[in-house]
Amino acid sequence: MIDKIIKFAFEEDIQGGDHTSLSCVPENAMGKAKLLVKEGGILAGVELAERIFKYYDSELKITKYLKDGDKIKVGDIAFEIEGKSRSILATERIVLNFMQRMSAIATQTRKIVDSIGHTNAKLLDTRKTTPGIRAIEKWAVKIGGGHNHRFGLYDMIMIKDNHIDYSGGIEASILKANKYIQEKNLDIKIEIEVRDEKELDEVLAIGKVDRIMLDNFTPAKIKEVLAKIPSHIETEASGGITKDNIVGYAETGINFISSGALTHSVKSMDLSLKAIYTK
């Protein structure tokens, strides 16, 4: 999937050719450039950058000074790239676009993970990602110390409010999901979302789920209801959770906390690929 994303990125950006470089830069010109950090945070995308460079031109040589997950500050140099000048120019923006977004996601993730590090709660991402580059964004979450929730609609059954309403209720949706898994011989988990304690009690009376998502429950309410949920059923908090109030949720004893904000509302980190002048 990563290589497909890279391939499409070049198709999107170059198409008939990088006419600026083709017209201005000699075909055999060689050059160097450095990835300059212009904002502090957590670096992400170095491994991806290497794959992008090698995908476009296998003769490009990368010298890495920092790795994914490293804490960075203004003025740091993440790596140097050396080879054909045209190749460096053709790959520059694609590398930067991905690394700037990945580093922003990893930085935000690390801040939140550190804030709840004194608890056992695991921070999860969601499917609220940029279409087409979900694999890249979820990779960045892991670099930042977070965990990936389901990747897509195919690797978990997650029964949410609309599914419940469309299927005829909580009991019907759970029983149908279990029957479907058996008939299809699938090895996937079932998670169900509950909106209040009444729905939670209904789920607990039926069982047959692996995880319960407590949607828009307050920390106080989560503490209250966790006592009635059997230990073999995982618990997840979601909805209305921000970096400012997440500690209160993590301290309830919840197993997982999911946050779409990890991927859908970050500001790209300031990075730059600067040419190194050589005679």
Number of C-alpha atoms within 10 A of each C-alpha: 11 13 12 10 16 22 14 11 17 16 12 9 14 12 9 7 11 14 10 11 15 11 9 9 15 12 13 10 11 15 19 20 21 20 23 19 21 16 15 18 22 26 29 30 26 23 12 20 21 19 17 23 23 15 16 16 16 13 13 18 16 18 12 16 12 16 16 19 21 14 14 20 15 13 13 16 19 21 19 19 22 19 19 20 21 21 22 23 18 20 21 19 15 17 24 20 14 22 26 20 23 30 32 30 32 30 28 22 29 23 16 20 23 12 15 19 14 11 17 14 22 19 28 25 25 20 18 15 19 12 8 12 16 20 15 20 26 26 20 32 27 20 24 28 20 23 22 18 18 16 14 11 9 9 14 16 20 20 21 17 16 10 15 18 12 9 15 10 14 23 17 12 19 23 14 13 20 16 12 12 15 11 9 8 9 12 9 12 16 18 23 25 24 23 14 13 15 9 15 20 15 13 20 15 10 12 15 16 22 15 20 22 25 26 20 16 21 18 20 11 14 21 16 12 14 15 10 11 15 11 9 9 16 16 23 24 29 20 15 12 22 14 16 9 11 20 20 14 25 23 15 20 17 22 17 22 23 21 24 17 18 28 26 16 13 16 13 16 23 17 23 19 22 13 17 12 8 7 3
